[in-house]
Amino acid sequence: MSTVDIEVDRHEDHLVVRWSDARSSGSCRFDRVPGTMPEWLGSADDLLDGADRRQESRVLDAVGRWASDAGLTLGVWHDDAGVDLLT
């Protein structure tokens, strides 16, 4: 099982999260939605684009760990399924 690496470009109104492992990579924009829970929201489809089924949970876990370490509350929305908190 390979490690998922996370890189983040932080801006006042959004984050660009990039992930990569030995086999593939992807990215997602998380927009800041002040006064809501979660405060940062991105698309699960965008975040997991490029990941196969086995990688999806590892990508979500890695992004969640990064957000927790950074003290941010991130969520991803799934079409027809609502929002899941990553932290």
HELIX and SHEET records of a PDB file:
HELIX    1   1 ALA A   44  LEU A   48  1                                   5    
HELIX    2   2 ARG A   53  ALA A   70  1                                  18    
SHEET    1   A 6 ASP A   5  ARG A  10  0                                        
SHEET    2   A 6 HIS A  14  SER A  20 -1                                        
SHEET    3   A 6 SER A  25  ARG A  32 -1                                        
SHEET    4   A 6 TRP A  40  SER A  43 -1                                        
SHEET    5   A 6 LEU A  74  HIS A  78  1                                        
SHEET    6   A 6 GLY A  82  LEU A  85 -1                                        
END                                                                             
